[in-house]
Amino acid sequence: MTGRRRWSTEEILDTAAELLRTSDAESFSVRKLAAALGTDSSSLYRHFRNKTELLRAVADRVLLAAMEGYRPAGDWKQRVTALAMRLREAFGEQLQLAAVWGRYGSGGTGSRLVMEELLQALRASGLPDEEVPVRYHRIVILLASLITSEAGAGAITPEEYEQGMEQFRVAVLGADPERFPALAHFARDVRPLGADRRAAFEEILAAQLAHIEARIP
């Protein structure tokens, strides 16, 4: 009699990542993952203690991929910007996993590589050591928020996008100038949420780095 196949940790994570490309973290379950692998949930708990630990491991693989081949270059602001753009690009290709990272975080090798580079870049800026952890935390919160938000907008269907655009046009172009005078005044120049996201990402990050630079003795 042939025994049940034993799946490796990497094979489990590959399948989990594939499931998360077509569903969100809320609907994802260890039971569904086990079914996709043709096994039972108990066999997966030998690799991961619970769903959250599994999701963190999947998100960490995205961070690990983002850091592959990375070499620090330029001054501290260029290093932080390059790192941020790598993370944006990596999660942009796996939209649901951005939400997983934003919610659950990660504690694996990929996460440590990102933390190490960001902390080193901030230390190279000339900030006092006691300021570095605080600024690190602010940047990570900013990146997680921007990337998660962008991924959420990118995950909608074409039909949902068109519906949203129609609602935007009605809300903005149809605004009553008596009740919403500023909105009516700027109506033709206000952009929908999904417009120019890369430019907005870079500008918001640059503003945060300028704020940090101003605190350097």
N, C-alpha and C positions, 0 to 999 in steps of 0.2 A: 504494500500500500504506500503510495507517494505521500510524503509529509507536506504540510502547508509551507509555502515559500516564506523565507525570512527576508523581509525588506530592510535595506540599509537606511541609515538616517538620511543620506543624501537623496535616495529614491523617494522617501516619504516627503521630504521638503520640496522636491521637484513636483510631485503630484499636488501637494498643498498649494504651491504657487500657481499651478495651472488652474486649480479650482477657484482660487481667489481672483483670477483674471476675469472670471465670468460671474462672480458673486461677491457680496461684501462680507465683512468680518462677522456681522450679526447673524447672517444665514449660514455661514460656514460652521461646520461641526466636525468633531473627531469621528462621529459615526458616518457622516458622508464621505470623509476621507478614507475611512476603512473600507467602505463599500466600493469606492473607486479603485482601491488597491486589491479588492477581492479577499479581504481578510476581516478580522473582527477588531473592535476597538481595543480590547485588552492587549493585543499584540503591539499596538502603537504606544500604549502607556509604559512600555519598557524603554522607549526612547524619550518620551516627553511626559511630564507629570500631569499636565492639563492642557487645555486649549490655549490659554494665554501664553504658556511657555512655548508652545508650538508656533503660535503667531509671531512671537518675538524672534524666534529662530528664522522664520521665513523672511521677516523684514531685515534681519541682520545680513542675510545673503545679498540683498540689494545694496546695502552699505558696502559690503565686501567687494561686490562687482564695481561699484562706483570708485573705489580706491585702487582698483587694479591698474597698475602702470602709472599711478600718480607720483609725480616728483615735485617737491616744493620749488617754486620759482618766483622771483620778484620780491617786492617788499611785503610787509605783513598784510596790507590791505589787498594786494593782488593775490596773496595766498588764500585769504579768507574768501575772496570773491570766486576764485577758481574752484575752491572746494564746494562752495554753495551751488555753483552752476553744475558741477558734476552730480551733486545730490538731486538737483532739480531734474536734470536729464534722466538720471537712473530711475527715479520714481515716475517720471512722465511716461516711461515705457511700460510701467506696471501700476496703473492708477489705483487699483484697490489696495495695493500694498502700501501706498502712501498714507492712506487712512489708518492702516494697521500700525505703521510706524508712529504717526501722530498721536495715536491713542495709547498704544502699549509700550512704545520705545523698544530698546534692544540693549542687550548686555553682552553680546558676543564679540568676536574678533573685529568684525566690520565696525561696530560701534566704537571699540577702543581705538581703532585706527583714525576714525573721524575725530574723536575727542583729543587724541594725542596731537594731531596736526593743528587743530583749532587752538588748543592751549599753547602749543609752541609758537604759532603765529602771533597770538596775543602777547605772549611773553617777549617776543622779538620787537613788539611795537614800542617798548619802553615803559609800559604800564607798571606801576608797583605790583609786586606779587599779590598783595591782598586784594587788588582790583581785578586781577585776571579771572578768578572763578566767577565773579559777579557778571562781568562782561561776557564771558563764555556762555553763561546761562541765558542771558538776554538774546544772544545771537541764535542759540539753539531753539529757543521758543519762537523767535521770529521766523527762522527757516522752516520749522515744523508747521507753523501756522500757514505760511505762504504756500508751501508745497502741498499740504493737505487740501487747502482751499482750491488750489489750481487743479489738483487731481480730481476733486469732486466735481468741478465744472466740466472737466474733460470727459467725465464718465457718462454724461447724459447722452441720450439717443438723438439723432437728427430731428425726430418729431418733437421731442421735449425741447430741443434748442429753438426750433421755429415757434413753438408755443410760447416759450419764454421771451423771445424777441418781439412777438406780437403784443404780449402783455407790457413789455418795456415801452414800446412805441405808444401804446394807449396811455400808460401812466405818465410818460414824459411829454409827448407832443399834445396830449389831450388835457394837460393840466390847466385848471382854471386860474388865469392870471390874477384874479382878485384874491383868491385864497392862497395860491402858491406863486407869488410874484417872481421870486428868484428862480424857481424851477422853470417857469414860463420864459424868463429872460434868457436862460442858458440852454433851453431845451434842445436846440439843434447842434449843440457842441458837447453835451453830456454823452459819454460813451457807456455802452452796456458793460456789465461786470467782466465779461469774457474777453474784452478787447485789450490788445497790447499788453498781455500778461507778462511777457518776458521783460519788456521795458519797465513795467511797474515793479517787477521783482528786483531788477538791477538798481532802480532808483531808490526803492525803500531800503535795500541793503546798504547802498552807498551812504544814505542819510544816517543809518545806524553806525557805520564805520566812522563817519565824520564826527558824530557825537562822541565816540570813543577817543578819537584823535584829539579832541579838544580837552580831554581829561589827562592827557599824557604830560607829565611835568616838563 
